[in-house]
């Protein structure tokens, strides 16, 4: 599929009307999980659950387009950890989310199906818009953020993340981005950065917006110049964007990684203070029930060696159970622990004396509102923040991509090609791309 800026007929560009006239197929290829397989991993340890067994690539019917919605031809998508959770039916099956959403209105009943089209990122071209959509038209090249809201309650109008009907598209809704077509609300759409290929543009969405709210936004930690910021998993899908935001915002990231290779990625991003927790042998838990405060203290001492004697102002937390006790301990008096995800476990344990007596704060952060996502995407479009894409898979190989993310065999983000026939397509601003090529390819070159 060609976009408006690619397709020419003589000297006249293809118009929105031309795109609107394109026939929409009755079905499309999509990555799904099946409701009747939700118990397939019962009794299996989380780490041993294999997304390659649960993810299907199959033809599904094109959903009805409703008011305020857009149908997008997906050129590329990416795998996030929520795709892994969906594929292994943890912490719960996502079909419960679809059932509850289906009860909201007659229109949302479309989402309650025996299959779930997953995926919370996309880069593509608008094909159709529903009634009431004025800001976007067929042919527009877009990326999508994954916040889905109804906004019928007053609760969501200062911060849409507080809407009672707030959901994550492709995780708590159907018709996600790991597919040839996707159904989104029009207020999920943002302009595709011109200097990036389809797969590069699809990679930042969820994690970039999440890191922006968690670290930069006033709804999160409100990072400022000079802050010492401890970033767990600093070369990973989420941490790699937090590291970039810290560096771009004049803060000092202390990057925690688990290998020499990941440490090298952080150095290439510009970070200097790096802790390889495996090489230095940190073990924050003595056993399944008991943490080791001596390891917290050793960790805090190492941080001060890297910061000239200062404790961290902000901890960018997302591993959860494994690291949370240490995170609370090492934060400076009056500092902030901002947390999301909990990929190592949702039950956090910490010594509250180090929180209450030192006036520290724990802030919960979840994805981002439209404005935060727009600002995060704008920084990508301006070349201030770069994709952290390391590898690209075909749609048929999404199961392997999710397996690699589940087993932490990846760096940064992994992309998935949908309608784009090959990598490297979709670039509009070649001059700008050339100026940032090393940074764009940083995670591919390690």
CORMODA-V585307 format. One line per field, one symbol per residue. ss: DSSP state (h for helix, s for strand, l for the rest). phi: phi as a letter, one per 40 degrees, with the letter a starting at -180 (. if undefined). A space follows every 10 residues. Layout:
BEGIN
ss=???
phi=???
END
This chain:
BEGIN
ss=lllllllssl lssllhhhhh llllllssss sssshhhlll lllllhhhll hhhhlsssss slllllllss sssssssssl hhhhhhhhll llllhhhhhh hhlllllhhh hlllssslll lssssssssl llllllllll ssssllssll lllhhhlllh hhllllssll llllllllsl ssssshhhss sllllllhhh hhhhhhhhhh hhhhhhllll lllllllsss ssllllllhh hhhhhhhhll lssssssllh hhhhhhhhhl llssssllll llllslllll slhhhhhhhh hhhhhhhlll lsssssslll lllhhhhhhh sssssssssl llllllllll llhhhhllll sssslllllh hhhhhhhhhh hlllllllss sssshhhhhh hhhhhhllll llssssslll lllllllllh hhhhhlhhhh llllll
phi=.ccdcccbbg bbcccdcccc ccccccaaca cbbbccbcbc bdgccdcccb dccbcbbacb cccccbdgbb bbcccaaabb ccccddcbfb cacccccccc ccccacccdd ccbcbbcchb bababcbabc dgcbcbadgc cbbbcbcbbc fcccdcccac cccdbcacdg bbbcgcccac babbccccca ccdccbcdcc ccccdccccc ccccbccccb cgdbdgccbc bcfcbcdccc cccccccccg cbcbcbbbac ccccccccch cbcbbccccc gcbcbcacbb cbdccdcccc ccccccbggc cccbbccacg dcbcdccccc ccdgcbbbba gfccicccba cccccccbfc bbbcbbfacd cccccccccc ccgcbbdbcb abbcdcbcdc cccccdcfcb bfbbbbcbcc cacgcgcbbc ccdccbcccc cdcccc
END
